[in-house]
Amino acid sequence: MQLNELFELVAKKKASDLLISAGAPPMVRVDGRLYRTRNEELTPEQTKKMIYEVLTANQKKEFETNKELDLSLAVGRKHRFRVNIYLQKGAVTGAFRPIPEVIPALDELGVPQIVSDLAGAKQGLILVTGPTGHGKTTTQASMIDLINNTRECHIITIEEPIEFVHRHKKSIVDQREVGEDTKGFYEALRCVLRQDPDVILVGEMRDLETIQTALRAAETGHLVLATLHTNDAIQSVDRVIDVFPAGQQQQIRFMLSMTLLAVVSQRLIPRADSDGRILAAEILLNNTAVANLIREGKTHQVYSIMETNTKEGMITMDRCIKDLYMQGLISYEDAISQVRNAKAIMDVKS
């Protein structure tokens, strides 16, 4: 089977990922589960040939130098993918993630209404967090698209690679790809304030310099959207602080308490009533009580604030998952596996 045929299969099965690896047939991930395709196991020669067919000469050279490569791939008008090429046991290996051509609206994703409201903010930091493959990039793209449709802004995105392509609508959207348009996230952020932005999207906050510069941008009157690979809202706040040396952490706590607008932590859970997955979201809003706890280094107490401020739009992951289970949208087994406190689900079942 040729790579183009596999791309057609991905579209037909609505797969979230395609994996090309020597020693196994091509595999697709559908609703979070991996399935083997009806093909023979691939040899290292076959995987290299298949993957190299879609790379440019410069991309091949970069991959052979760094042994890692991120890229976005457009195949005709039908298929776009985020691609990571790497080596395993010396064999060229690839992970292909399809990117929808149309950016979905926030209400189509199932995120709470408060996320749409947050997109109207003029300044501050919004973190979209969660495990890899659970829709963070899609949520961010939908927020940017909402701003693009409703506000006259200059939006600058820094991505690795560019996934969703935004057209200029009410806003101007300049998309910069790490490796192609800029050397790195920090380098792009260091210069971004001289580019007259209103809204800045940071594809990933990976290091101290990037996080510090993103906080400063939020502090100086810009709306900053960024992602972290963390499991919940409180862990996300702690991750931002803990990346700094102990001597700087109090200053960062103060800066974060002043600039943070919200943390949207999300997971995709298999549906019990049909194929596909449903989004579960935890929302932390930075009110006066939360800001005080961040400044005082008492983030472990934030969870109780979230539980008692649901009218503001806050919701814990446990509450969201419990609601989905009570509506019959997810199974008991999946609910139990995703919550902090399994007793709440067990009490409902009994």
C-alpha positions as CSV (number, residue, x, y, z in Angstrom):
1,M,0.0,0.0,0.0
2,Q,1.3,3.4,-1.0
3,L,1.4,6.4,1.4
4,N,-1.4,8.2,-0.6
5,E,-3.6,5.1,-0.1
6,L,-2.9,5.2,3.6
7,F,-3.9,8.9,3.7
8,E,-7.2,7.9,2.0
9,L,-7.7,5.2,4.7
10,V,-7.0,7.8,7.5
11,A,-9.7,10.0,6.0
12,K,-12.2,7.2,5.6
13,K,-11.8,5.8,9.1
14,K,-11.6,9.3,10.6
15,A,-8.3,8.3,12.3
16,S,-6.4,10.7,14.5
17,D,-3.0,9.3,13.6
18,L,-1.1,7.1,11.1
19,L,2.1,5.3,12.3
20,I,4.7,4.1,9.8
21,S,7.3,1.9,11.6
22,A,9.6,-1.0,10.5
23,G,8.6,-4.4,11.8
24,A,4.9,-3.7,11.8
25,P,2.2,-3.0,9.2
26,P,1.1,0.6,9.0
27,M,-1.2,1.4,11.9
28,V,-4.0,3.9,12.5
29,R,-5.4,5.3,15.7
30,V,-9.2,5.6,15.8
31,D,-11.0,7.0,18.9
32,G,-7.8,6.5,20.9
33,R,-7.2,2.9,19.9
34,L,-4.5,1.5,17.6
35,Y,-5.5,-0.8,14.7
36,R,-3.3,-2.7,12.3
37,T,-4.0,-2.2,8.6
38,R,-4.3,-5.2,6.4
39,N,-0.7,-5.0,5.1
40,E,2.5,-6.9,5.6
41,E,5.1,-5.8,8.1
42,L,7.2,-3.0,6.7
43,T,11.0,-3.3,6.3
44,P,13.4,-0.5,7.1
45,E,13.9,0.0,3.4
46,Q,10.2,0.4,2.8
47,T,9.6,2.9,5.6
48,K,12.5,5.0,4.4
49,K,11.2,5.0,0.8
50,M,7.6,5.8,1.8
51,I,8.6,8.6,4.1
52,Y,11.3,10.1,2.0
53,E,8.8,10.4,-0.9
54,V,7.0,13.3,0.9
55,L,10.2,15.2,2.0
56,T,12.0,17.9,0.2
57,A,15.7,17.8,-0.3
58,N,16.2,20.3,2.5
59,Q,14.0,18.3,4.9
60,K,15.9,15.1,4.1
61,K,19.2,17.0,4.9
62,E,17.8,18.4,8.1
63,F,16.5,15.0,9.2
64,E,19.8,13.3,8.5
65,T,21.7,16.0,10.4
66,N,19.4,16.2,13.5
67,K,17.8,12.7,13.3
68,E,14.4,14.4,14.2
69,L,12.1,16.4,12.0
70,D,8.8,18.2,12.5
71,L,6.9,19.4,9.5
72,S,3.4,20.2,8.1
73,L,2.5,18.3,5.0
74,A,-0.1,19.2,2.4
75,V,-1.0,16.4,-0.1
76,G,-3.1,18.0,-2.9
77,R,-6.2,19.7,-1.6
78,K,-7.6,16.8,0.4
79,H,-5.0,16.0,3.0
80,R,-2.9,18.0,5.5
81,F,-0.8,16.4,8.2
82,R,1.4,17.4,11.2
83,V,4.3,15.0,10.8
84,N,7.2,13.9,13.0
85,I,10.0,11.9,11.5
86,Y,12.4,10.0,13.8
87,L,14.7,7.0,14.0
88,Q,14.0,3.8,15.9
89,K,16.6,1.0,15.8
90,G,18.2,2.9,12.9
91,A,15.0,2.8,10.8
92,V,13.2,5.9,9.5
93,T,9.8,6.1,11.3
94,G,6.9,8.5,10.9
95,A,3.9,9.7,12.9
96,F,1.3,11.5,10.7
97,R,-1.6,13.4,12.4
98,P,-4.3,14.7,10.0
99,I,-5.3,18.4,10.3
100,P,-8.9,19.2,9.4
101,E,-9.3,21.7,6.5
102,V,-12.1,23.6,8.3
103,I,-11.5,25.0,11.7
104,P,-14.3,23.9,14.0
105,A,-16.3,26.4,16.1
106,L,-15.8,26.2,19.8
107,D,-19.3,25.0,20.4
108,E,-18.8,22.1,18.0
109,L,-15.8,21.0,20.1
110,G,-17.9,20.8,23.3
111,V,-15.9,23.2,25.3
112,P,-17.7,25.3,27.9
113,Q,-19.2,28.6,26.9
114,I,-16.7,30.4,29.2
115,V,-13.9,29.6,26.7
116,S,-15.6,31.6,24.0
117,D,-16.0,34.5,26.5
118,L,-12.2,34.2,27.3
119,A,-11.4,34.8,23.6
120,G,-12.8,38.2,24.0
121,A,-10.2,39.3,26.5
122,K,-7.9,42.1,25.6
123,Q,-4.9,41.0,27.7
124,G,-3.6,38.2,29.9
125,L,-2.5,34.6,29.6
126,I,-4.7,31.7,28.7
127,L,-3.2,28.2,29.0
128,V,-4.7,25.3,27.1
129,T,-3.3,22.1,28.6
130,G,-3.7,18.4,28.6
131,P,-2.0,15.2,27.3
132,T,-0.6,14.9,23.8
133,G,-3.4,14.1,21.2
134,H,-6.3,15.5,23.3
135,G,-7.2,18.5,21.1
136,K,-5.2,21.4,22.6
137,T,-4.2,22.7,19.2
138,T,-7.7,22.4,17.9
139,T,-9.1,24.4,20.8
140,Q,-6.5,27.1,20.4
141,A,-7.2,27.3,16.6
142,S,-10.9,27.7,17.3
143,M,-10.2,30.5,19.7
144,I,-8.0,32.3,17.2
145,D,-10.7,31.8,14.5
146,L,-13.3,33.3,16.8
147,I,-11.1,36.3,17.4
148,N,-10.4,36.5,13.7
149,N,-14.1,36.5,12.9
150,T,-15.2,39.0,15.5
151,R,-12.3,41.5,16.3
152,E,-10.0,43.8,14.4
153,C,-6.6,42.5,15.7
154,H,-3.1,41.7,14.6
155,I,-2.7,38.0,15.6
156,I,0.8,36.4,15.5
157,T,1.1,32.7,16.0
158,I,4.4,30.8,16.7
159,E,4.0,27.1,15.8
160,E,6.0,24.0,15.3
161,P,4.8,23.2,12.7
162,I,1.9,25.3,11.4
163,E,-1.2,23.1,11.5
164,F,-4.5,25.0,11.0
165,V,-4.1,27.6,8.3
166,H,-5.9,30.9,9.2
167,R,-7.1,33.3,6.5
168,H,-7.2,37.0,7.1
169,K,-10.8,38.0,8.1
170,K,-11.5,40.9,10.4
171,S,-8.0,40.4,11.8
172,I,-4.6,40.0,10.2
173,V,-3.2,36.6,11.2
174,D,0.5,36.1,10.7
175,Q,1.6,32.5,11.2
176,R,5.3,31.8,11.9
177,E,6.7,28.3,11.7
178,V,9.7,27.4,13.9
179,G,12.5,26.2,11.7
180,E,11.1,28.0,8.6
181,D,10.3,31.5,9.7
182,T,12.1,31.7,13.0
183,K,14.8,29.8,14.8
184,G,12.8,29.0,17.9
185,F,9.9,29.9,20.2
186,Y,12.1,32.1,22.4
187,E,13.7,33.9,19.4
188,A,10.2,34.6,17.9
189,L,8.8,35.8,21.2
190,R,11.8,38.0,21.9
191,C,11.0,40.0,18.7
192,V,7.2,39.8,18.7
193,L,6.5,42.9,20.6
194,R,8.1,45.0,17.9
195,Q,5.7,43.5,15.4
196,D,2.6,45.3,16.7
197,P,0.6,42.3,17.9
198,D,-2.7,42.3,19.8
199,V,-2.9,38.5,20.2
200,I,0.0,36.1,20.4
201,L,-0.3,32.3,20.2
202,V,2.6,30.2,21.5
203,G,2.4,26.6,20.2
204,E,4.2,25.3,23.2
205,M,6.0,26.8,26.3
206,R,8.9,24.5,26.7
207,D,11.6,26.3,28.6
208,L,12.3,29.1,31.1
209,E,13.1,31.8,28.5
210,T,9.9,31.1,26.5
211,I,7.7,31.1,29.6
212,Q,9.3,34.2,31.0
213,T,8.9,36.1,27.7
214,A,5.3,34.9,27.3
215,L,4.5,36.2,30.8
216,R,6.0,39.6,30.0
217,A,4.0,39.8,26.8
218,A,0.8,39.1,28.8
219,E,1.9,41.7,31.4
220,T,2.4,44.4,28.8
221,G,-1.2,44.5,27.4
222,H,-1.3,41.5,25.0
223,L,-3.6,38.4,24.9
224,V,-1.3,35.4,25.0
225,L,-2.6,31.8,24.3
226,A,-0.1,29.0,25.0
227,T,-0.1,25.2,25.6
228,L,1.5,23.0,28.2
229,H,1.6,19.2,28.3
230,T,0.2,18.9,31.8
231,N,-2.7,16.8,33.2
232,D,-4.7,19.4,35.1
233,A,-5.1,23.1,35.8
234,I,-3.2,23.2,39.1
235,Q,-0.3,21.1,37.7
236,S,-0.1,23.7,34.9
237,V,0.3,26.6,37.3
238,D,3.0,24.7,39.2
239,R,4.8,23.8,36.0
240,V,5.1,27.4,35.0
241,I,6.5,28.3,38.5
242,D,8.8,25.3,39.0
243,V,10.7,25.7,35.8
244,F,12.4,28.8,37.4
245,P,15.2,28.7,39.9
246,A,14.1,28.9,43.5
247,G,15.4,32.5,43.8
248,Q,13.1,33.7,41.0
249,Q,9.9,31.7,41.9
250,Q,8.4,34.3,44.2
251,Q,8.7,36.9,41.5
252,I,7.1,34.5,38.9
253,R,4.3,33.7,41.3
254,F,3.5,37.4,41.6
255,M,3.7,37.9,37.8
256,L,1.5,34.8,37.1
257,S,-1.0,35.9,39.7
258,M,-1.4,39.2,37.8
259,T,-1.4,38.0,34.2
260,L,-3.1,34.6,34.2
261,L,-6.7,34.7,33.0
262,A,-7.5,31.0,32.9
263,V,-6.3,27.4,32.5
264,V,-8.4,25.2,30.2
265,S,-7.3,21.6,30.8
266,Q,-8.9,19.0,28.5
267,R,-9.0,15.3,27.7
268,L,-10.8,13.3,25.0
269,I,-12.7,10.3,26.3
270,P,-14.3,7.5,24.2
271,R,-18.1,7.9,23.8
272,A,-20.3,5.2,25.3
273,D,-23.2,5.9,23.0
274,S,-21.5,6.0,19.6
275,D,-18.1,6.1,17.9
276,G,-15.8,9.0,18.5
277,R,-14.6,10.8,21.6
278,I,-16.1,13.5,23.8
279,L,-14.2,16.4,25.4
280,A,-14.0,16.7,29.1
281,A,-12.7,20.1,30.3
282,E,-11.4,21.5,33.5
283,I,-11.7,25.3,33.8
284,L,-9.7,27.4,36.3
285,L,-10.4,31.1,36.3
286,N,-8.0,33.5,38.0
287,N,-10.1,35.4,40.5
288,T,-8.9,37.3,43.6
289,A,-8.9,34.1,45.8
290,V,-6.9,32.1,43.2
291,A,-4.4,35.0,42.6
292,N,-3.7,35.1,46.4
293,L,-3.1,31.4,46.6
294,I,-0.7,31.6,43.6
295,R,1.2,34.4,45.2
296,E,1.4,32.6,48.6
297,G,2.6,29.3,47.0
298,K,-0.6,27.5,48.1
299,T,-1.8,26.2,44.8
300,H,-2.8,22.9,46.4
301,Q,-5.8,24.9,47.9
302,V,-7.0,26.1,44.5
303,Y,-9.0,22.9,43.9
304,S,-11.4,23.8,46.6
305,I,-11.9,27.3,45.1
306,M,-12.8,25.6,41.8
307,E,-15.3,23.3,43.5
308,T,-17.1,26.3,45.1
309,N,-17.1,28.7,42.2
310,T,-19.0,26.9,39.6
311,K,-21.3,29.9,39.0
312,E,-18.3,31.8,37.7
313,G,-17.7,29.1,35.1
314,M,-15.1,27.1,37.0
315,I,-15.3,23.3,36.8
316,T,-13.1,20.5,38.0
317,M,-12.2,17.5,35.8
318,D,-13.9,15.2,38.3
319,R,-17.1,17.2,38.1
320,C,-17.1,17.3,34.3
321,I,-16.4,13.6,34.0
322,K,-19.1,12.8,36.6
323,D,-21.6,14.8,34.6
324,L,-20.7,13.1,31.4
325,Y,-21.1,9.7,33.1
326,M,-24.5,10.6,34.6
327,Q,-25.7,11.6,31.1
328,G,-24.6,8.2,29.7
329,L,-22.0,9.7,27.4
330,I,-19.0,7.8,28.8
331,S,-18.7,4.4,30.3
332,Y,-18.2,3.6,34.0
333,E,-14.8,2.1,33.3
334,D,-13.6,5.2,31.4
335,A,-15.0,7.5,34.1
336,I,-13.3,5.7,36.9
337,S,-10.0,5.7,35.0
338,Q,-10.0,9.5,34.5
339,V,-11.0,11.0,37.9
340,R,-9.0,11.9,40.9
341,N,-11.7,10.6,43.3
342,A,-13.2,7.4,42.1
343,K,-15.7,7.3,45.0
344,A,-17.8,10.0,43.5
345,I,-18.4,7.8,40.4
346,M,-18.9,4.7,42.5
347,D,-21.5,6.4,44.6
348,V,-23.5,7.4,41.5
349,K,-23.4,3.9,40.1
350,S,-24.5,2.4,43.4
